[in-house]
């Protein structure tokens, strides 16, 4: 009888927590900025007594049962520019964000090599553009039918038992497992009322994306076993197929896996589509004819511009500075080598200049186009254009 080889788990992670790791974690949290938690301690306030604060936190992390995270501060943000639905964010205290970053840095090297190659979300050296390029390569190879799926309220509904089990399959350090459990069960303060968390991992938590990938790696492996080609970015994923029947079979299989994980697919966002007619993925509208901003992304961008270019405000240098940041962020993302946004960018540039002329002259008139031309905005005001981010290799659809 052949004995089964026992799985080797990782021990003694707690012993790897040292001054260098603590300082690296703090620098990462500082780079990401972010608001204060319920204790109202900002990053700047924490940094004023950095050495003592990090030393105290390190002692708590290395001592069993000593670390106690504070409840998260609940903040609600709209899901979209015109949406009435709100998305809950959980903002941890700065001290707890640093602790989460420490644990994330300990766990990531263990799980990262085990993740599937078609998983791109929140992984080092991988981006949304990489995920889209992988999908496009599948389409170019002949798979034109897609199952475009999204998990309903994923981060809010991951069962804690599932997360703890998935982490414990690779990690045997009881202290680290206890700290992960404490992060999950920290609770939230919503308008001064404490609410316990018995399910989900908070959106806004430093460690949440890693925990999400650990859980959904089970879905990736199941898709691989069934021979499907797919791309996943966090809870948003696309399965590519040759026929609609294959896509329907993939949908049934995915629904079965979701049931096993205690999750469900979003009925509104999950659909079988074709590359010919197009579908939406990671902010883009992908089709055989074009790869451009999806309408929701355009509207979200316009909402930000409208907020900065109200006619009742004056056209000042600081307005242009803020507007340039919005333009740069959007154009950098959507002016990818595979995108076809030239025509859309030209239209958006024209619309932005119209908004600025309305600010300047307190009216909307076509006659004002002659008073401040395009080059005038670029030279006199320093306005950058979205079109300047496009390259000669981009298609001009």
C-alpha positions in Angstrom: 0.0 0.0 0.0 1.4 3.4 -1.1 1.4 6.0 1.6 0.1 9.4 0.7 2.6 12.1 1.0 1.6 14.7 3.6 1.2 18.2 2.4 4.0 20.5 3.7 2.7 23.6 5.3 4.6 26.8 6.1 5.5 27.3 9.8 7.1 30.1 11.8 5.8 33.0 9.8 5.6 35.1 13.0 9.4 34.8 13.4 9.8 36.6 10.0 8.3 39.8 11.4 11.2 42.2 12.0 12.0 46.0 11.9 12.7 45.9 8.2 9.3 44.3 7.3 7.5 46.8 9.6 9.1 49.8 7.9 8.4 48.4 4.4 4.8 47.9 5.4 4.5 51.4 6.7 6.0 52.9 3.5 3.5 50.9 1.4 0.6 52.2 3.4 1.9 55.7 3.2 2.3 55.5 -0.6 -1.4 54.4 -0.9 -2.4 57.3 1.4 -6.0 56.9 2.5 -8.2 58.4 5.3 -8.0 57.8 9.0 -9.9 55.0 10.7 -12.3 55.3 13.6 -9.5 56.4 15.9 -9.0 59.5 13.7 -5.2 58.9 13.6 -3.9 59.9 10.1 -0.8 58.6 8.5 1.0 61.9 9.3 0.0 61.6 13.0 1.2 58.0 13.1 4.5 59.0 11.6 5.3 61.6 14.2 6.2 58.8 16.7 7.0 56.2 14.1 9.7 54.2 15.9 7.6 53.7 19.0 4.4 53.0 17.1 6.0 50.4 14.9 7.8 48.8 17.8 4.6 48.5 19.8 2.7 47.1 16.8 5.5 44.5 16.1 5.3 43.3 19.8 1.5 42.9 19.5 1.8 41.0 16.2 4.5 38.6 17.5 2.7 37.9 20.8 -0.2 35.4 20.7 -3.6 37.0 21.3 -2.0 40.5 21.9 -3.1 42.1 18.6 -6.6 43.5 18.5 -7.7 45.4 15.4 -10.2 48.2 15.7 -13.6 48.1 13.9 -13.5 49.6 10.4 -15.0 53.0 9.6 -17.9 52.5 7.2 -18.1 54.8 4.2 -20.7 54.5 1.5 -19.9 55.6 -2.1 -22.2 55.5 -5.2 -21.7 52.5 -7.4 -21.8 54.8 -10.5 -22.3 58.4 -11.6 -26.1 58.0 -11.9 -26.6 55.0 -9.7 -28.8 55.1 -6.6 -27.1 52.0 -5.2 -24.3 52.5 -2.7 -21.1 50.5 -2.3 -19.8 49.9 1.3 -16.1 50.6 2.0 -14.4 49.6 5.2 -11.6 51.9 6.3 -9.2 50.3 8.8 -7.2 52.4 11.3 -3.7 53.2 10.0 -2.2 50.9 12.6 -4.3 48.0 11.4 -3.6 48.8 7.7 0.1 48.4 8.5 -0.6 45.1 10.3 -2.6 43.9 7.3 0.3 44.9 5.0 2.7 42.9 7.1 0.5 39.8 7.0 0.0 40.3 3.3 3.7 40.4 2.7 4.1 37.2 4.6 1.3 35.3 2.9 1.8 36.5 -0.7 5.0 34.6 -1.4 3.3 31.4 -0.3 0.2 31.7 -2.4 1.4 33.7 -5.4 3.3 30.8 -7.1 0.2 28.6 -6.7 -2.3 31.0 -8.4 -3.5 30.2 -11.9 -1.8 31.9 -14.8 -5.1 33.3 -16.0 -5.7 35.2 -12.8 -4.6 38.9 -13.1 -6.3 40.9 -10.3 -4.2 42.4 -7.6 -1.1 40.4 -8.4 2.4 41.7 -8.7 3.6 42.3 -12.3 0.0 41.9 -13.7 -2.5 44.5 -14.8 -5.9 45.0 -16.3 -4.3 45.5 -19.7 -2.6 42.1 -19.4 -5.9 40.5 -18.6 -7.6 42.1 -21.6 -4.7 41.2 -23.9 -5.0 37.6 -22.8 -8.7 37.6 -23.6 -8.1 39.2 -27.0 -5.5 36.5 -27.8 -8.2 33.8 -27.1 -10.6 35.6 -29.5 -7.9 35.8 -32.2 -7.3 32.1 -31.8 -11.0 31.5 -32.7 -13.0 31.4 -29.5 -15.7 34.1 -30.2 -18.4 33.3 -27.6 -18.0 34.5 -24.1 -19.5 33.9 -20.7 -19.1 37.3 -19.1 -19.6 36.7 -15.3 -19.6 38.7 -12.2 -20.0 37.5 -8.6 -22.8 39.3 -6.7 -21.4 41.3 -3.7 -18.3 39.1 -3.7 -16.2 40.9 -1.1 -19.2 41.3 1.2 -20.3 37.7 1.0 -17.2 35.5 1.1 -17.8 33.0 4.0 -15.2 33.5 6.7 -14.9 29.7 7.2 -14.0 29.4 3.5 -11.2 32.0 3.8 -9.8 30.5 7.0 -9.8 27.0 5.5 -8.1 28.1 2.3 -5.3 29.9 4.2 -4.9 27.1 6.7 -4.3 24.6 3.9 -0.9 26.2 3.3 -0.1 27.9 6.6 0.4 26.2 10.0 1.4 29.2 12.1 -1.5 29.5 14.6 -0.7 33.2 15.5 -0.9 34.3 11.8 -4.1 32.4 11.3 -5.6 34.0 14.5 -4.6 37.5 13.2 -6.3 36.8 9.8 -9.4 35.7 11.7 -9.3 38.9 13.8 -9.1 41.0 10.6 -12.3 39.3 9.3 -14.2 39.6 12.5 -13.2 43.2 13.5 -16.6 44.6 12.7 -17.5 48.1 11.4 -18.7 51.4 12.9 -21.5 52.8 10.8 -22.8 56.2 12.0 -21.6 55.5 15.5 -23.2 52.1 15.7 -21.0 48.9 15.9 -22.0 46.1 13.6 -20.2 42.7 13.8 -18.9 41.1 10.6 -19.7 37.4 10.3 -19.3 37.2 6.6 -17.2 38.9 3.9 -13.9 40.7 3.7 -14.0 44.5 3.6 -13.5 46.5 0.4 -10.8 48.9 1.4 -8.8 46.4 3.5 -5.2 45.9 2.4 -5.3 42.1 2.7 -8.8 41.7 1.1 -7.6 41.3 -2.5 -5.1 38.5 -1.6 -7.8 36.7 0.4 -10.2 37.0 -2.5 -7.6 35.4 -4.9 -6.9 32.6 -2.4 -10.6 31.7 -2.4 -11.3 32.1 -6.1 -8.2 30.0 -7.0 -10.6 27.1 -6.4 -12.8 28.4 -9.3 -9.7 28.8 -11.5 -8.6 25.2 -10.9 -12.1 23.9 -11.6 -12.3 25.8 -14.9 -8.9 24.5 -15.8 -9.9 20.9 -15.0 -12.9 21.2 -17.3 -10.7 22.5 -20.2 -12.1 26.0 -20.4 -10.0 29.0 -21.4 -10.7 32.0 -19.2 -9.4 35.2 -17.7 -10.2 36.4 -14.2 -9.6 39.8 -12.6 -10.7 39.5 -8.9 -14.5 38.7 -9.0 -14.9 39.7 -12.7 -14.1 37.0 -15.2 -14.7 35.9 -18.8 -14.8 32.3 -20.0 -14.3 32.0 -23.8 -15.9 29.3 -25.8 -16.4 28.2 -29.4 -20.2 27.8 -29.3 -23.1 29.0 -27.2 -23.8 25.5 -26.0 -20.3 25.3 -24.5 -20.9 28.7 -22.8 -24.1 27.5 -21.4 -22.4 24.4 -20.0 -19.7 26.7 -18.5 -22.3 28.8 -16.9 -23.9 25.7 -15.2 -20.5 24.6 -14.0 -19.6 28.0 -12.6 -23.0 28.3 -10.8 -22.3 24.9 -9.2 -18.9 26.1 -8.0 -20.4 29.3 -6.7 -22.9 27.3 -4.7 -20.1 25.2 -3.2 -18.3 28.4 -2.2 -21.5 29.9 -0.7 -21.6 32.6 -3.4 -23.9 33.6 -6.3 -23.5 35.1 -9.7 -24.9 38.6 -10.4 -27.9 38.0 -12.8 -27.6 41.6 -14.2 -23.9 41.3 -14.9 -23.6 37.7 -16.0 -24.5 37.0 -19.6 -23.5 35.0 -22.7 -22.3 37.3 -25.4 -20.2 37.2 -28.6 -17.0 39.0 -29.5 -18.7 40.0 -32.8 -21.4 42.0 -31.1 -19.3 43.0 -28.1 -19.3 42.8 -24.4 -17.9 44.8 -21.4 -14.8 43.8 -19.4 -12.7 45.9 -17.0 -14.0 49.2 -18.2 -13.7 48.5 -21.9 -16.2 47.6 -24.6 -14.6 44.7 -26.5 -15.8 43.6 -29.9 -14.5 42.5 -33.3 -14.7 46.1 -34.5 -13.4 48.1 -31.6 -12.0 48.1 -28.1 -13.0 51.3 -26.5 -14.4 52.9 -23.3 -17.7 51.3 -22.3 -20.6 53.8 -22.0 -20.5 53.6 -18.2 -16.8 54.5 -18.2 -17.5 57.5 -20.4 -20.3 58.7 -18.2 -18.1 58.3 -15.1 -15.4 60.4 -16.7 -17.8 63.0 -17.7 -19.3 63.2 -14.2 -15.8 64.0 -12.8 -15.2 66.7 -15.5 -18.7 68.2 -14.9 -17.9 68.5 -11.1 -14.7 70.4 -11.9 -16.1 72.7 -14.7 -19.3 74.1 -13.2 -20.2 77.4 -15.0 -20.7 79.2 -11.6 -17.0 78.7 -10.9 -14.1 80.7 -12.4 -11.6 79.3 -14.8 -8.5 79.3 -12.7 -5.1 77.5 -12.8 -6.0 75.1 -10.0 -9.1 74.0 -12.0 -6.9 73.1 -15.0 -4.5 71.2 -12.6 -7.3 69.1 -11.2 -8.8 68.6 -14.6 -5.4 67.5 -16.0 -5.2 64.8 -13.3 -8.5 63.4 -14.2 -7.7 63.5 -18.0 -4.3 61.9 -17.4 -5.6 59.1 -15.2 -8.4 58.1 -17.7 -6.4 58.5 -20.9 -3.4 56.5 -19.5 -5.7 53.6 -18.8 -7.8 53.6 -22.0 -5.0 54.6 -24.4 -3.6 51.0 -24.4 -1.9 49.5 -27.4 -4.9 47.4 -28.2 -7.5 50.1 -27.8 -9.4 52.0 -30.6 -10.2 55.3 -28.7 -8.8 57.9 -31.1 -12.2 59.1 -32.4 -13.8 59.0 -28.9 -10.8 60.9 -27.3 -11.2 63.6 -30.0 -14.9 64.0 -29.1 -14.2 64.1 -25.4 -11.4 66.8 -25.9 -13.9 68.9 -27.8 -16.5 68.5 -25.1 -14.0 69.4 -22.4 -13.0 72.6 -24.2 -16.7 73.5 -24.5 -17.1 73.1 -20.8 -14.2 75.4 -20.1 -15.4 78.1 -22.5 -18.7 78.0 -20.6 -16.8 78.6 -17.4 -14.8 81.4 -18.9 -17.7 83.3 -20.6 -20.6 82.2 -18.3 -22.6 81.0 -21.4 -22.7 78.4 -24.1 -22.2 79.8 -27.5 -20.5 78.5 -30.7 -19.1 82.0 -31.3 -16.8 81.5 -28.3 -14.9 78.8 -30.2 -13.1 81.5 -32.0 -12.2 83.4 -28.8 -10.3 80.5 -27.3 -9.1 77.9 -29.8 -7.7 74.5 -29.0 -4.1 75.7 -29.1 -5.0 78.5 -26.8 -6.1 76.1 -24.1 -2.8 74.1 -24.5 -0.5 77.1 -24.5 -2.2 79.7 -22.3 -3.9 77.4 -19.8 -1.7 74.3 -19.9 -4.6 72.0 -20.6 -3.6 68.5 -21.7 -5.6 66.6 -24.3 -6.7 63.0 -24.2 -5.7 62.6 -27.8 -2.0 63.3 -26.9 -1.9 60.0 -25.1 -2.8 58.0 -28.1 0.0 56.3 -30.2 0.4 55.8 -33.9 -0.1 52.1 -33.4 -3.6 52.6 -32.1 -6.5 52.0 -34.6 -8.5 55.1 -35.3 -12.1 53.7 -34.8 
